[in-house]
Amino acid sequence: MAMDIWQQLQSAESSTIDRIVERLEMRGRDDTFVALTDRYLDLVDIDSLGTVLELGCGTGVISRSIAARPGYTGSVVGSDYSAQLVEAAQQFARAEGVGDLVRFEVEDAQATRQPSNAYDAVILHTLVSHLPEPALAVGEAARVAKPGGVVVVFDGDYASLTIRTGHPDDETVLQAIRNVSSANHHVMRSMPEIMKQQSLSIKDIDASVLVAAGESPFFGSLARTYVPLAVKSGELDEDLGHDWMDTFEAAAVGGTAFASCNYLSYIAQPD
């Protein structure tokens, strides 16, 4: 289990926060990644639901996208333990004209202040991979979901993350990226057990492989975000980090880079 950068945001420098905000917002604009989000929102028929809570909302990409859907008429709450990310979420919501449709709060997803049985849907979008004890957040989601409501857990199976540039140290750099970007690389493989422990019954599982050859906005952003953070945290030698990034950029432009990662959505209901 790694100590990823997301667990250190409370004490992170502004430059690190800026990198994280940029990464979250880039994912929110990436057509392929947005399609993965839309798939699980459509599976739960989000437009028909009245109250939605997003735990670990970051900059509020998912909460804002739900509030902005033409067919959605309910209310959305997004919460995150990072006050800096919540402030960014509020600013983005106002700029996008949905500031009156979504509310953002600062709180720990593992021990919220939310009332029990209050929400038609509770969404954990790329949250559980960053938590040392993901069962606590899943348990909170089960507690605050209404009887008959849905709990959605969407995240990457980061043990499956692959980046090949042809550099001899691809695997070393890849492991450093994993270590700073996720605390639980295998957590989505444990989700059936975690959900059962938290009295949730799985109703559907959706899986996709994000894959790219050559240039890729998604994986390019991932590398440019996490390799410098791996160097900064001491996970990766600085010279190796720079050399690998040069190789990555050349392979991307030359069409020889390869990257992939599995993503899964679990849709469950309280027992």
C-alpha positions in Angstrom: 0.0 0.0 0.0 1.4 3.4 -1.0 1.1 6.8 0.5 -0.2 8.7 -2.5 -0.2 12.4 -3.1 -4.0 12.6 -2.6 -3.6 11.8 1.1 -1.2 14.8 1.5 -3.2 17.6 0.0 -3.8 19.3 3.3 -0.1 20.1 3.6 0.7 20.2 -0.1 2.3 23.2 -1.8 0.2 25.4 -4.0 2.1 24.1 -7.1 1.1 20.5 -6.2 -2.5 21.6 -5.7 -2.4 23.3 -9.1 -1.1 20.1 -10.8 -3.9 18.1 -9.2 -6.6 20.6 -10.2 -5.3 20.6 -13.8 -5.3 16.8 -13.9 -8.9 16.5 -12.6 -10.2 19.2 -15.0 -8.3 17.6 -17.9 -10.0 14.2 -17.1 -13.3 16.1 -17.0 -12.8 17.3 -20.6 -11.3 14.0 -22.0 -14.0 12.5 -24.3 -13.1 8.9 -23.6 -13.1 9.4 -19.8 -16.3 11.4 -19.9 -17.9 8.5 -21.8 -17.0 6.2 -18.9 -18.7 8.5 -16.5 -21.8 8.9 -18.7 -22.1 5.2 -18.9 -22.6 4.7 -15.2 -24.8 7.8 -14.9 -27.0 6.4 -17.6 -27.1 2.9 -16.0 -28.5 4.4 -12.8 -30.8 6.7 -14.7 -29.4 9.7 -12.9 -31.8 12.1 -14.5 -34.7 10.5 -12.7 -33.1 10.7 -9.2 -33.8 13.6 -6.8 -30.9 13.8 -4.5 -27.3 12.9 -5.3 -24.2 13.0 -3.1 -20.6 12.7 -4.4 -18.1 11.7 -1.8 -14.5 12.8 -2.5 -15.6 15.2 -5.3 -12.3 16.9 -5.9 -12.9 19.9 -8.1 -16.5 18.7 -8.5 -16.3 17.5 -12.1 -18.9 14.8 -11.7 -21.2 16.9 -9.4 -21.1 19.8 -11.9 -21.7 17.5 -14.9 -24.8 16.0 -13.2 -26.2 19.4 -12.2 -25.7 20.6 -15.8 -27.5 17.7 -17.5 -30.5 19.0 -19.3 -32.8 16.3 -17.9 -31.7 16.5 -14.3 -33.9 18.5 -11.9 -32.8 17.3 -8.5 -30.1 18.5 -6.1 -26.4 17.7 -5.9 -24.0 17.8 -3.0 -20.3 17.3 -3.5 -17.9 16.9 -0.6 -14.2 16.6 -0.2 -11.7 16.7 2.6 -9.5 19.2 0.8 -10.7 22.8 1.3 -8.5 23.9 -1.6 -10.3 21.5 -4.0 -13.7 22.4 -2.7 -12.9 26.1 -3.3 -11.9 25.3 -6.8 -15.1 23.3 -7.3 -17.2 26.3 -6.2 -15.3 28.6 -8.5 -15.8 26.2 -11.5 -19.5 25.8 -10.7 -20.1 29.5 -10.7 -18.1 30.0 -13.9 -20.2 27.3 -15.6 -23.5 28.7 -14.4 -24.4 25.8 -12.1 -23.4 27.4 -8.8 -27.0 27.5 -7.6 -27.7 23.8 -8.5 -24.8 22.1 -6.6 -23.5 22.6 -3.1 -19.9 21.8 -2.0 -18.8 20.9 1.5 -15.5 20.1 3.2 -15.7 16.8 5.0 -14.0 13.4 5.3 -15.7 10.8 3.1 -14.8 8.2 5.7 -16.8 10.0 8.4 -19.3 12.5 7.0 -21.8 14.7 8.6 -24.5 13.7 6.2 -27.8 12.3 7.6 -28.6 8.7 7.2 -31.0 7.4 4.5 -30.9 10.8 2.7 -29.8 10.3 -0.9 -31.1 8.6 -3.9 -27.6 8.1 -5.2 -24.2 8.3 -3.6 -21.2 8.4 -6.0 -17.6 7.6 -5.2 -15.7 8.6 -8.4 -12.0 7.7 -8.4 -12.0 8.0 -4.6 -11.5 4.5 -3.1 -8.1 4.0 -4.8 -6.8 6.9 -2.7 -8.0 5.7 0.7 -6.0 3.5 3.1 -9.3 2.1 4.4 -11.8 2.3 1.5 -14.4 0.2 3.4 -15.0 3.2 5.7 -16.1 5.4 2.7 -18.1 2.6 1.2 -19.8 2.1 4.6 -20.6 5.8 4.7 -22.1 5.7 1.3 -24.3 2.7 2.4 -25.4 4.6 5.5 -26.5 7.8 3.8 -28.2 6.2 0.8 -31.9 5.8 0.9 -33.5 2.4 1.1 -33.8 1.4 -2.6 -31.1 4.1 -3.5 -27.9 3.3 -5.4 -24.3 3.5 -4.5 -21.8 3.8 -7.4 -18.1 3.1 -7.0 -16.1 4.0 -10.1 -12.3 3.8 -10.2 -9.3 2.4 -12.0 -7.7 -0.9 -11.4 -4.3 0.7 -11.2 -2.5 -2.6 -10.9 -3.4 -2.9 -14.6 -1.9 0.5 -15.5 0.7 0.0 -18.3 2.9 2.5 -20.0 5.5 1.4 -22.5 7.9 3.9 -24.1 10.8 1.6 -24.9 12.9 3.1 -22.1 14.8 0.4 -20.2 13.3 1.7 -16.9 9.7 1.7 -17.9 8.7 -0.6 -15.1 10.5 1.4 -12.4 8.9 4.7 -13.5 5.5 3.0 -13.8 5.7 1.7 -10.2 6.6 5.2 -9.0 3.6 6.6 -10.9 1.4 4.1 -9.2 2.8 4.8 -5.8 2.1 8.6 -5.9 -1.2 8.3 -7.7 -3.0 5.6 -5.8 -2.9 4.1 -2.3 -4.7 0.9 -3.3 -3.7 -0.4 -6.7 -5.9 -3.5 -6.4 -8.9 -2.0 -4.6 -11.5 -2.6 -7.4 -10.7 -6.3 -7.2 -11.7 -6.2 -3.6 -14.9 -4.3 -4.1 -17.3 -7.3 -4.0 -15.9 -8.3 -0.6 -16.0 -4.7 0.7 -19.6 -4.1 -0.5 -20.8 -7.4 1.1 -19.1 -6.4 4.4 -20.9 -3.0 4.2 -24.4 -4.6 3.5 -24.5 -3.6 -0.1 -25.7 -5.9 -2.9 -24.1 -5.5 -6.3 -26.7 -5.0 -9.0 -24.4 -4.3 -12.0 -20.7 -4.1 -13.0 -19.5 -2.1 -16.0 -15.9 -2.4 -17.2 -13.8 -0.6 -19.8 -10.2 -0.5 -21.0 -8.8 2.9 -21.7 -6.0 2.3 -24.2 -3.9 4.5 -26.4 -1.1 4.1 -28.9 1.0 7.2 -29.7 -0.2 10.5 -28.4 -2.9 10.5 -25.8 -4.3 13.5 -23.9 -5.4 11.3 -21.0 -2.1 9.3 -20.5 0.0 12.3 -21.5 -1.6 14.3 -18.7 -1.1 11.4 -16.3 2.6 11.2 -17.0 3.2 14.9 -16.9 1.3 15.1 -13.6 2.7 12.2 -11.7 6.3 11.8 -12.8 7.3 15.3 -11.5 5.4 14.5 -8.3 7.2 11.2 -8.0 10.5 13.0 -8.3 9.4 15.6 -5.8 8.3 13.0 -3.3 11.5 11.0 -3.6 9.8 8.0 -5.3 11.8 8.5 -8.4 15.4 9.7 -9.2 15.3 13.2 -10.8 17.6 12.3 -13.7 15.7 9.2 -14.5 12.4 11.1 -14.3 13.6 13.7 -16.8 15.2 11.1 -19.1 12.0 8.9 -19.1 9.8 11.9 -19.8 11.9 12.8 -22.8 11.5 9.2 -24.0 7.8 9.2 -23.4 7.3 12.5 -25.3 9.3 11.2 -28.2 7.4 7.9 -28.3 4.1 9.7 -28.1 4.9 12.0 -31.0 6.4 9.2 -32.9 3.4 6.9 -32.5 5.2 4.1 -30.6 4.1 4.7 -27.1 1.5 2.4 -25.6 -0.6 2.9 -22.4 -3.7 1.2 -20.9 -5.7 0.9 -17.7 -8.8 -0.9 -16.7 -11.7 1.0 -15.2 -14.7 -0.4 -13.4 -18.1 0.8 -12.2 -19.9 -1.1 -9.4 -23.6 -0.2 -8.9 -25.0 -1.5 -5.6 -28.0 -1.0 -3.3 -28.3 -1.2 0.5 -29.5 -4.6 1.7 
